Structures are given as structure tokens and as C-alpha cells.
Amino acid sequence: MRSLPMATEVLPAEEGEAEGCVQCQQGSKLVLFVTGKCHWGCDYCPLSENRRETPDMFANERRCTSWDEVIEEGHAMNATGTGITGGDPMLDLEKTLEAVRQLKAAFGPEHHIHAYTSIPFDPDRAADFGAAGLDEIRFHLLDGTTTKYRATMEACAQHGIEVGVELPCEPDKEAQLFALLDELAGVPVSFLNLNELEITVGNQENMDVRGFNLSGGITAAAEGSAELAMRLKEAAADKPYHLKFCTAKYKDAGQLRNRFKRRGQATLRPYEVLSDDDTVLFGAIPTSLEDAQDDMAELRVELGMADGWLRYDAAHQRIELPLSLAEDLAEVLEVPVLLVEVHPTHERLEVGVVHLNEHR
């Protein structure tokens, strides 16, 4: 059996691979969560409680209340495309359609947009999505067959939308998945994506009921999912569509990390650097709001600092500055000097603070 690619770097695209996957692996796709609405109750759903059934939008990790905020997040990571997800985006079809229009208007026709759905929506609406510029649609087959989806798939293909199927690779659905390989040869799909089944906080109880165990290592992968996926991939070698298998490890350590790295590179302030873990590092000196102006002025004069290399963060009441400079100052200042580490997301979640000196 062939070994699985488990690297965290950008992997070369496979021949026939969906463009949405290629860009996602590069970390260049904005992830737009349009709604948490979903009526299907899939027992393997990994969606977190704070997003389940919410009407709120999230662009990457940022909660958004307007299209301007969504587009701002896209610019913050130099997005080349967008993946529209949920919940089920087609449970708010008009909002999803507007998302396609807004993104194409903001980023241009070359901005690649793919969407996910479990709904065989009205085939007549495929024309609206085609006109808006949706590039790719991925159907999650609730019953494991294409019977209910064929008319919608055919309509999407007729209106220039690339059609695919995306499913978790469930170890106890082997017969159904092998049968699907032949069935897909008779519908206008160009790819089948199989995702390694994951056991998460959101679905662990259900996965226990079905008898699934973790495969081991540091991933959330379910035992047996990868092995089944590779046998399916070999069986689909002569099919008229491409079968891709995406591991749980690569989704986390590859795609997500590449997206974080891309956003970090695009939004770094002059005094910040990216760590080897693709977090943002900088130095800081705690300073009250009352003293901030005078302390900033003194640092600029004493150190000859240009504008942009010092910043006062009022929320955390600290002066932010280059880490290399903070390390030098830590040797001579009696006030606390810090190394701060944050995620390169809109919220800049703080993941670490280290005192660089012994202070009084």
C-alpha cells in the first residue's frame, strides 16, 4: 500500500485536482462561514458549539457583521479565492448568492470561489450562481448516493460550475463508498474528495457509539479511515474524475498553518517578526495610558526610532517594539520588558508572554 503524504509544506497538486483544493493547500483561500444553520444532524459533524446553528458570519476566525468586514479579511491575507461553508450555505441561499457577488465584485473574476452543500437545491437556481460567478460546488451526499442530486448537479455543470462530491471517509461505510465510485462515473462530477474522519470534542460521543477509536499520534483521525481512503483511491484510478484524499494532519498542520502564515506575512507591522511556528513575535513594555505619550517620546529620542517602529496598545496598556530591541533594553531597564507571541488572526489571540528581565 502506498504511504500517505503527511508533510506540512505545500504539496504539489495532483493531476486533475480541483482548483479549490490547490488554493486551499497554499493557504490562499479565505474561509467564509456564511451560516451555522444545518438541519441534518450528521453524527460526525465537528462544528464547534459557538458556531452551530448561529446566523453569524465568520471570515476565517473573524466574526463579521458586514460584507465590508469580510472583504477586509480577504485583503488582510491576500486571498486568491474563497471557500463558502457552514452549516449548510444553501439553507441561506440568497445570502450565499450575495456572498459570491460581493467577492467577485471586490476581488475580480479570477477570484476562485467554491461552495459546499448537502442540499439538492432547485436546479433553476444554478443559473443564478453561474451568472454570479461561482466556480465550483461540492455536494455532500446525505444518503451516500447521487439519486436526489443529479438534476442539480447537471444544472450546475450546464451553467459553467465545476461539480464535485466531498465526503468524510467513514470506516464503516466501505461498501457504500465503493458503490459510489461507479455511480459517480454517470454524473457530471470532476472530482471526489475524501476527508479523513476526525474525532473531535463536538462529535466524540457519537464516534464512541459507532465504535471509532483514534488512529494514534497527534492527530484527531479515526482509525481505519486513511486505509480505506487509499484503497478507494486505487480503485478509482481509471474513473473519469479525480479522487483526492485529505488527511486530518494536513488539514491542521498544512492548510490551516499555511493560511496563518500567509495572513501573518501580509499584515506584519514593521516591528513584528514571524516565528518558526508562524506566530507573530514582538517586544513590549507595560506602560499606563497616562505615561504612554511621554514614554514613547523618550524612546524615540533615545533610540532614534522612526515612526511605525513603536506602537502603543491601549487595550493591553503596553508599548510594542521590535523584539531585538526589547532584548537589548531588558539588560538595562528595571521595568518589565516582555516577549509577546500572538496568532496572526484578526483577533490576534495572545498565546504567550515571556519576561525578558528580572524587574522590581
For each residue, the residues with C-beta under 8 A, 3 or more apart:
1: 227 230 231
2: 230 234
3:
4: 226 230 245 247
5: 11 247 250
6: 247 249 250
7: 11 250 254
8: 250 253 254 257
9: 254
10: 25 26 27 254 258
11: 5 7 25 250 254
12:
13: 17 21 22 25
14: 17 242 244
15: 242
16: 190 191 241 242
17: 13 14 21 22 191 242 244
18: 21 22 114 136 162 164 190 191 193 242 244
19: 22 23 81 112 114 135 136 162
20: 23 24 29 81 83 112 114 135 136 138
21: 13 17 18 24 25 191 193 244 246
22: 13 17 18 19 25 26
23: 19 20 26 28 29 80 81 112
24: 20 21 27 28 29 83 255
25: 10 11 13 21 22 250 254 255 258
26: 10 22 23 29 80 258 262
27: 10 24 255 256 257 258 259 260 261 262
28: 23 24 77 78 79 80 81 258 259 262
29: 20 23 24 26 79 80 81 82 83 112 259
30: 59 60 70 73 74 77 79 81 82 83
31: 58 59 60 82 83 85 259
32: 57 58 59 70 82 83 84 85 99 103
33: 36 51 57 58 59 85 86 87
34: 57 84 85 86 87 89 92 95 96 99
35: 54 55 56 57 86 87 88 89 91 92 95
36: 33 47 51 52 53 54 55 56 86 87
37: 53 55 86 87 88 91 92
38: 41 45 47 52 53 86 87 88 91 118
39: 88 91
40: 88 118 142
41: 38 45
42: 45 142
43: 203 206 207 209 210
44: 168 170 197 198 203 206 207
45: 38 41 42 52 202 203
46: 198 200 202 203
47: 36 38 51 52 87 202
48: 51 52 201 202
49: 52 202
50: 54
51: 33 36 47 48 54 56 58 87
52: 36 38 45 47 48 49 87 202
53: 36 37 38 87
54: 35 36 50 51
55: 35 36 37 92
56: 35 36 51 63 64 65
57: 32 33 34 35 63 64 65 70
58: 31 32 33 51 61 62 63 64
59: 30 31 32 33 62 64 69 70 73 74
60: 30 31 73 77 259 263 345 346
61: 58 345 346 347
62: 58 59 69 73 345 346 347
63: 56 57 58
64: 56 57 58 59 69 70 73
65: 56 57 69
66: 69 70
67: 70 71 98 99 102
68: 71 72
69: 59 62 64 65 66 72 73
70: 30 32 57 59 64 66 67 73 74 99 102 103
71: 67 68 74 75 102 103 106 107
72: 68 69 75 76
73: 30 59 60 62 64 69 70 76 77 346
74: 30 59 70 71 77 79 82 103 106 107
75: 71 72 78 79
76: 72 73 263 266 267 346
77: 28 30 60 73 74 259 262 263 266 267
78: 28 75 262 266
79: 28 29 30 74 75 82 107 111
80: 23 26 28 29 111 112
81: 19 20 23 28 29 30 111 112 113 114 135
82: 29 30 31 32 74 79 99 103 111 112 113 114
83: 20 24 29 30 31 32 113 114 115 116
84: 32 34 89 96 99 100 113 114 115 116
85: 31 32 33 34 89 115 116
86: 33 34 35 36 37 38 89 91 116
87: 33 34 35 36 37 38 47 51 52 53 91
88: 35 37 38 39 40 91 116 117 118 119
89: 34 35 84 85 86 92 93 95 96 99 115 116 117
90: 93 96 115 117 118 119 121
91: 35 37 38 39 86 87 88 119
92: 34 35 37 55 89 95 96
93: 89 90 96 97 121 125
94: 97 98
95: 34 35 89 92 98 99
96: 34 84 89 90 92 93 99 100 115
97: 93 94 100 101 125 128 129 132
98: 67 94 95 101 102
99: 32 34 67 70 82 84 89 95 96 102 103
100: 84 96 97 103 104 113 115 129 132 133 134
101: 97 98 104 105 132 133
102: 67 70 71 98 99 105 106
103: 32 70 71 74 82 99 100 106 107 111 113
104: 100 101 107 108 109 111 113 132 133
105: 101 102
106: 71 74 102 103 111
107: 71 74 79 103 104 110 111
108: 104 111
109: 104 133
110: 107
111: 79 80 81 82 103 104 106 107 108
112: 19 20 23 29 80 81 82 135 136
113: 81 82 83 84 100 103 104 133 134 135 136
114: 18 19 20 81 82 83 84 134 135 136 137 138
115: 83 84 85 89 90 96 100 129 134 136 137 138
116: 83 84 85 86 88 89 137 138 140 166
117: 88 89 90 121 137 138 139 140
118: 38 40 88 90 139 140 141 142
119: 88 90 91
120: 139 148 149 151 152
121: 90 93 117 125 152
122: 125 152
123: 126 151 152 154 155
124: 127 155
125: 93 97 121 122 128 129
126: 123 129 130 152 155 156 158 159 161
127: 124 130 131 155 159
128: 97 125 131 132
129: 97 100 115 125 126 132 134 137 156 159 161
130: 126 127 133 134 156 159 160 161
131: 127 128 159
132: 97 100 101 104 128 129
133: 100 101 104 109 113 130
134: 100 113 114 115 129 130 137 161
135: 19 20 81 112 113 114 161 162
136: 18 19 20 112 113 114 115 161 162 163 164
137: 114 115 116 117 129 134 156 161 162 163 164
138: 20 114 115 116 117 164 165 166 193
139: 117 118 120 149 152 153 163 164 165 166
140: 116 117 118 165 166 167
141: 118 144 145 146 149 165 167 180
142: 40 42 118 148
143: 147 148
144: 141 167 173 176 177 180
145: 141 148 180 183
146: 141 149 150 153 165 180 183 184 186 187
147: 143 150
148: 120 142 143 145
149: 120 139 141 146 152 153 187
150: 146 147 153 154 187
151: 120 123 154 155
152: 120 121 122 123 126 139 149 155 156
153: 139 146 149 150 156 157 163 187 188 189
154: 123 150 151 157 158 187 188
155: 123 124 126 127 151 152 158 159
156: 126 129 130 137 152 153 159 161 163
157: 153 154 161 162 163 188
158: 126 154 155
159: 126 127 129 130 131 155 156
160: 130
161: 126 129 130 134 135 136 137 156 157
162: 18 19 135 136 137 157 190 191
163: 136 137 139 153 156 157 187 188 189 190
164: 18 136 137 138 139 189 190 191 192 193 241
165: 138 139 140 141 146 180 184 189 191 192 193
166: 116 138 139 140 192 193 194 195
167: 140 141 144 177 192 193 194 195
168: 44 194 195 196 197 198 225
169: 177 194 195 196 197 225 226 228 229 232 245
170: 44 173 177 197 225
171: 174 197 212 222 223 224 225 228
172: 210 211
173: 144 170 176 177
174: 171 177 178 228
175: 178 179
176: 144 173 179 180
177: 144 167 169 170 173 174 180 181 194 228 232
178: 174 175 181 182 232 235
179: 175 176 182 183
180: 141 144 145 146 165 176 177 183 184 192
181: 177 178 184 185 192 232 235 236 239 243
182: 178 179 185 186
183: 145 146 179 180 186 187
184: 146 165 180 181 187 189 192 239 241
185: 181 182 239 240 241
186: 146 182 183
187: 146 149 150 153 154 163 183 184
188: 153 154 157 163
189: 153 163 164 165 184 192 241
190: 16 18 162 163 164 241 242
191: 16 17 18 21 162 164 165 241 242 243 244
192: 164 165 166 167 180 181 184 189 236 241 242 243 244
193: 18 21 138 164 165 166 167 243 244 245 246
194: 166 167 168 169 177 229 232 233 243 244 245 246
195: 166 167 168 169 198 245 246 248 251
196: 168 169 219 221 222 225 226 229 245 246 247 248 251
197: 44 168 169 170 171 212 221 222 225 248
198: 44 46 168 195 203 219 220 221 222 248
199: 203 204 207 212 214 220 221 222
200: 46 203 204 220
201: 48 204
202: 45 46 47 48 49 52
203: 43 44 45 46 198 199 200 206 207
204: 199 200 201 207 208
205: 208 209
206: 43 44 203 209 210
207: 43 44 199 203 204 210 212 222
208: 204 205 211 212
209: 43 205 206
210: 43 172 206 207
211: 172 208
212: 171 197 199 207 208 222 223 224
213: 222 223
214: 199 219 220 221 222 223
215: 219 221 222 223 224 225 226
216: 223
217: 221 249
218: 249
219: 196 198 214 215 247 248 249 252
220: 198 199 200 214 248
221: 196 197 198 199 214 215 217 225 226 247 248 249
222: 171 196 197 198 199 207 212 213 214 215 225
223: 171 212 213 214 215 216
224: 171 212 215 227 228
225: 168 169 170 171 196 197 215 221 222 228 229
226: 4 169 196 215 221 229 230 245 247
227: 1 224 230 231
228: 169 171 174 177 224 225 231 232
229: 169 194 196 225 226 232 233 245
230: 1 2 4 226 227 233 234 245
231: 1 227 228 234 235
232: 169 177 178 181 194 228 229 235 236 243 245
233: 194 229 230 236 237 243 245
234: 2 230 231 237
235: 178 181 231 232
236: 181 192 232 233 239 241 243
237: 233 234
238:
239: 181 184 185 236 243
240: 185
241: 16 164 184 185 189 190 191 192 236
242: 14 15 16 17 18 190 191 192
243: 181 191 192 193 194 232 233 236 239
244: 14 17 18 21 191 192 193 194
245: 4 169 193 194 195 196 226 229 230 232 233
246: 21 193 194 195 196 250 251
247: 4 5 6 196 219 221 226 250 251
248: 195 196 197 198 219 220 221 251 252
249: 6 217 218 219 221 252 253 254
250: 5 6 7 8 11 25 246 247 253 254 255
251: 195 196 246 247 248 254 255 256
252: 219 248 249 255 256 257
253: 8 249 250 256 257
254: 7 8 9 10 11 25 249 250 251 257 258
255: 24 25 27 250 251 252 258 259
256: 27 251 252 253 259 260
257: 8 27 252 253 254 260 261 278
258: 10 25 26 27 28 254 255 261 262
259: 27 28 29 31 60 77 255 256 262 263
260: 27 256 257 263 264 278 279 343 344 345
261: 27 257 258 264 265 274 278 344
262: 26 27 28 77 78 258 259 265 266
263: 60 76 77 259 260 266 267 344 345
264: 260 261 267 268 274 278 279 280 344
265: 261 262 268 274
266: 76 77 78 262 263
267: 76 77 263 264 344
268: 264 265 272 273 274 280 344
269: 272 282 308 311 320
270: 308 309
271: 282 283 308 309 310 311 320 321 322 323 325
272: 268 269 280 281 282
273: 268 280 281 282 322 323
274: 261 264 265 268 278 279 280 281 344
275: 278 279 280 281 341
276:
277:
278: 257 260 261 264 274 275 344
279: 260 264 274 275 341 342 343 344 351 352
280: 264 268 272 273 274 275 341 342 343 344 348
281: 272 273 274 275 323 339 340 341
282: 269 271 272 273 320 321 322 323 326 339 340
283: 271 320 321 322 323 324 325 326 327 329 337 338 339 340 356
284: 313 316 318 319 320 321 326 337 338 339 340
285: 295 318 319 321 326 329 333 335 336 337 338
286: 317 318 335 336 338
287: 291 292 295 312 317 318 319
288: 291 292 317
289: 292 314 317
290:
291: 287 288 294 295
292: 287 288 289 295 296 312 314 317 319
293: 296 297
294: 291 297 298
295: 285 287 291 292 298 299 319
296: 292 293 299 300 310 312 319
297: 293 294 300 301
298: 294 295 301 302
299: 295 296 302 303 305 310 319 321
300: 296 297 303 304 305 310
301: 297 298 304
302: 298 299
303: 299 300 325
304: 300 301
305: 299 300 309 310 321
306: 309
307:
308: 269 270 271 311
309: 270 271 305 306 321 322
310: 271 296 299 300 305 319 320 321
311: 269 271 308 319 320 321
312: 287 292 296 318 319 320
313: 284 316 317 318 319 320
314: 289 292 317
315:
316: 284 313
317: 286 287 288 289 292 313 314
318: 284 285 286 287 312 313 338 340
319: 284 285 287 292 295 296 299 310 311 312 313
320: 269 271 282 283 284 310 311 312 313 340
321: 271 282 283 284 285 299 305 309 310 311 325 326
322: 271 273 282 283 309 325 326
323: 271 273 281 282 283 326 327 339
324: 283 327 328
325: 271 283 303 321 322 328 329
326: 282 283 284 285 321 322 323 329 330 337 338 339 356
327: 283 323 324 330 331 339 356
328: 324 325 331 332
329: 283 285 325 326 332 333 337
330: 326 327 333 337 356 357
331: 327 328 357
332: 328 329
333: 285 329 330 337 357 359
334: 359 360
335: 285 286 359
336: 285 286 355 357 359
337: 283 284 285 326 329 330 333 355 356 357 359
338: 283 284 285 286 318 326 353 354 355 356
339: 281 282 283 284 323 326 327 352 353 354 356
340: 281 282 283 284 318 320 350 352 353
341: 275 279 280 281 350 351 352 353 354
342: 279 280 348 349 350 351
343: 260 279 280 347 348 349 351
344: 260 261 263 264 267 268 274 278 279 280 348
345: 60 61 62 260 263 348 349
346: 60 61 62 73 76
347: 61 62 343
348: 280 342 343 344 345
349: 342 343 345
350: 340 341 342 353
351: 279 341 342 343
352: 279 339 340 341
353: 338 339 340 341 350
354: 338 339 341
355: 336 337 338 358 359
356: 283 326 327 330 337 338 339
357: 330 331 333 336 337
358: 355
359: 333 334 335 336 337 355
360: 334
